[in-house]
Amino acid sequence: MSSPSNPWCVTKNDVLFEDEWIIAINKPSGLPSQATLDPARDHAFAAVSRYLGGHYVGLHHRLDAGTSGVLLLAKNKLANPSLSAQFQDHSVQKTYVAIAAATQPDTRVAQDAMILLKDSIGEDKTSRIQKFCVGGKNRKYAETQILCQKYLTLRDGFLAWFACQPRTGRTHQIRVHLASLGFPILGDTLYGNKPLRSILAWLPDRLCLHAAAIALKHPVTGENMTIEAPCPTCFQKFIKKMENIAVKTG
């Protein structure tokens, strides 16, 4: 990834959309969206600022460090009011893809099943590190629409490919909601368990969560727009291998 001596450099291939008002990049997994407590650690905000030659950059949403995909930033302060309003009222539609595994899955999860989770997410006070759960302290309403696009039976469990659309913006919302269904995201050391033995040899070395698309109104022109980030190659290779080793049913 990046280091103080070798910071991440945005290239044209990383830019998903750019005009005089906004820029969207395909953030890599492992890179924080903004500055952390470690001042030496690189982050996407700084990388975009470098790419733009130190010109103004405004950040209105974030992706977890392990999550890759669409990250949208303002290039001009005139774009801020609309972007801020759209993210705050949740009119921005975000679509994520996630790969998750289970040993005892929720019975609602099945091929092509659509699940709408409506509950509250709060702080998990049983954890010594910052962690969230359904319920919890200082909980707030959380809503996620989840589509199971692929469901595979393996010899020691189940694997699923989900498309998730969070309708609220709680911290770790998708990770918490999928874990609550018995399907923690692969590579999630905070909410996951030990991965299935049958998939260890091919498991991607990252959190298997990707911000695939974002739909909103252009903050200046008002035009409806959708910005997409291609699915990581490692996801595609992994799921193809899983299809080959899956237990045939039906």
Secondary structure, DSSP 8 states (H G I E B T S, - for coil): --BTTB-----GGGEEEE-SSEEEEEE-TT--SS--S-TTS--HHHHHHHHTTT---EE-----TT-EEEEEEESSGGGHHHHHHHHHTT-SEEEEEEEEEESS--TT--TT-EEEEEEEEEE-TT-SSS-EEES-EEEEEEEEEEEEEEEEEETTEEEEEEEEEESS--TTHHHHHHHHTT--BTT-TTT-----GGGGGG--SS--EEEEEEEEE-TTT--EEEEE----HHHHHHHHHHHHHS----
